Amino acid sequence: MNAPVLFISHGAPDLVISDIPAHHALKQLGEQLRNSESPYQGVLILSAHWYTDAKSPLDLELESSLAPETVYDFAGFSPQLYRYRYTAHSSSALQNRVKHQIELAGGKLNPRRRGLDHGSWVPLSLIDPEATLPVASLSLPATNDPQQMVKLGRALTALRDQGIIILASGAITHNLWHMGPNGTEPPGWATRFTQFMQQALAEADREKLLSAISHPDFAIAHPTAEHFLPLYVALGASDFTPAKLLHHSFSYQSIAMDC
């Protein structure tokens, strides 16, 4: 079966306990996935919080634990959040499938026990709260080159035919210096860049998408690019298929929660 490719804006870590539209949208997405005619075999997740610096963009790391821990890679949030534990599980079969695809593309994977950072467990805990699907967590290459991210996505796309969901977790906008209260009007730069991306993704405009980092509002939308780059993995894995907008909202005023 052809499993979906998803790009999820994971927002702040407290998304998992916040009563905001994006929280409920991810729960609804999970219900839709569970109601699929054919059950999915697993999830491969790539988080904006895990990059591997290597000579080759396809020399990466793979979480090797079959019961990866919940990593609290943040500070200053409600004590409730630090008590939350997502009971994820993996499988050797799923990890071997990911390894095989990377090796076919000329790369290699190094096993590492790291756990799931909040870019992984926060969206997964809403999409699959009972942790029914095995999860493989793969690092991203430490590059700002969109084409290299697309190459990684293409290397993974065959996993979809094996019923494995590919989930790239990042952000459409991510400027922590320009956050504000939930429910307040987003700044113009956030609205403009989000609308630009929505149109480019819906039209699968390869030229606009690959040059998005040159958009006039990109520098303020992303002071650093690490949260935006996972989108290109999703584009590569989908072969630039026109994207369906599953959700749009803002959290903390300026963080676009598009999925």
N, C-alpha and C positions, 0 to 999 in steps of 0.2 A: 504494500500500500504506500501511497505517496504522503508521508507525514508532513505537517506544516513547518515552515520556517517562520519564527517569530522574532520581532525586535520589541523588547520591553523597556520602557523607561522606568527604572526601578525606584527613582526618587530617594527621599531620605529613609534611613533605617526604620523610622517609626511608622512608615506606610503600613506595616503589618498590624498595627494597633490603632490606626487613625481612621476616623469615620469621614473619609473624603471620597469623592467619586472614583478616583483611580483604584482605591482599595476594593470597592464593590465591583468595578469593571474586571479586575483580575480574577475575582471569585467567579464571576459570570463566565469568563473565558474558560476557567477550569471546568465548569459544569458542561460547557459545550464540547470540550475535548473528551470528557468522560462519556458523553452521549454519542460519541462517534460510532458508526456502524461496525468498524473494526477496531479492536483495542490496540493502542500504541504499545510499543515494546520498551520504550525508555525515552529519556531526555538527555541530550548533550547540551550543556550550558557553558557559555563563555562570558565571563564577567569583566566589566571595565576595571575591576579592582585587582586583576591578576595579569600581569605582563611578564614575559620572560625575555631577557636580553641574551640573544644568541647570534652566532655568525649568520645563520640562515633563518629566514622568517618561518620556516616549517620545522625548525628544531624547537620543540615546545615541551611543556610539562603536563602530566595528567595526574589528577588526584588518584592515589593508589588504594586508599582505604575503601573497604566495602561498607563501612559505616562512618562516613565523614562527619566530623564534628561541626557544630554551629559556632562560627567565629564571630566575636563581637569586635569588629575592626572599626570602632567609633567610640566617641565619648560625649558626655553631656546630655544624654537622653534619659527618659523615665526609667526608674529602677525596674519597672515591669518588663521592659524590653530585654534587659540583661538576664531575666529569668526564663525568657522564651527559648525553647529548644525545638529545632526542627529535626525530626528523626529520619533523616535521609538514609537511603541505602543505595548501594551500587551493585554491580555484578561483574564477574570476570569476563563473561561473554560480551557485555556491553563495552567494557574497556578494551577488549581485544578487537572489537569491530572498529572502534575509533582509531586504535593503533594501526590497524591494517590499512585504513584509508590514508592516514598520514604517510605511511611507508610507501604506499603506491604512488603518492605524489612526490616522493623523493625526500621526505622529511624523516624525523625520528622523534620519539617521545621518551622522556625521562620520567619515571614514576616518582611521585612526591606525596608525602602525607602532609597536607596543608589545612584541610577542612574547607567548609563553604563560607566564603565571606558574604557580607550582606547583599552584595550585588547578585548573589546566587540564591541564598536561602530566603530572602524577603519575597521576591516574586514567586519562588517555588512554593512557599508556605501558603500563599493565597491561591495559586493555580491548582496545587495538589496537596491540600492540607493534611491528608492522611498518609502522604508519602507512599502512594501505591506504586508509582513508577520508579524503576531504578534510574539513577542519575550518574552521568559521567561529567566531570568538571575538567575543562581544558583551558590552559593558559592562552593568552594572545601574544603575538610577536611584538616586541618593543620597537615599533616603527610608526612614523606619522604618514606613511605612504598608503593612501587608500587602495592602490592597486595590489599591494601585498596582502591586505586584508581580504580583498576580493578573491585573490588566489587561494587563500586559506579556505574561504567559503566554498569555492569550487571543489577543493579537495575533499570536503565533507559531504557534498550534496548527495552522494550515493547512499548515505545512511538513511535518507528519507524513504528510499525504496524498501528499506528493512524495517520500517515502522518506527523510526527514531526521530523524535521532534528535535529540531535544532533551535535553540533559544539563545539569542544574543541579547545581553543585558547591559544597558547603558543609559543614555539620556539624549533627548533632542535639544534641550538647553540645560546648561549646568554651570551657573555662576553663583557660588555660595556667598559672594560679597553683595549680591543684589537680591537677597531673599527678603520677603515681607510676610505679613499675616495671611493665612489662608483665606480665600474668599475675596481678596482685594484685587483691583484691576491690574492685570499684568502690564509690565512696561512695553512700550512700543517696539523695542528691539526684539523682545521675546515673541510677541505676536507676529511681527514681520517674518522672522526667521522660521517660525513654526509653520506659517502659511506657505512660505516658499518650499519647505521640505514636504509638506503634505501634497502640494501640487506636483512636485518633481517625482515623488514616490508613486503617486497615483498614475502618472503618465509614463513611469519607468524611463524618465529622461536621463539617459546615461551621462550625457555631457554635463548637465546641471548637477547631477548627483556627485560625480567624480570631482567637480570643481566647487563643491559647496563650501569647502574650507576657505575659499576666496570670497565668499559672500560678504558684503559690507558689514553685516551684523554678526558674522561668525566670531570675531575676536571678543566681543562682549558676551555672546551666548556661550562661548567655550574659551575661557582664558587659557586652559590647557585642553588638548583634544582627546584625552584618553576615554572620556565617556561617549564621545561621538563615533569613534572608530569602529566599535563592534557592529554598527549599522552596516558597514561595508562587508563584514563577514556574512550577514544575512542576505545582502544583495548578491554576493557571489554564490551562496548556497541556493538561491532562488533563480539564478541566471537572469537577474534584473527583471523578474516578472512584475507587472504592475501590482502595487501593494494595496491591500484593503485596510483602511483605517478602522481599527477595532475600538479605539478610545482616544478622546482628546479632553484634557483638562489641564489646569495648572495647580501645583502645590507650592506652598510657601511663596505665593505670588508670581514667581518668575521661572519655576522649574516645570517645563513642559512634560506632561506625563503621557505623551502619545505612545500608543502601541500599534 
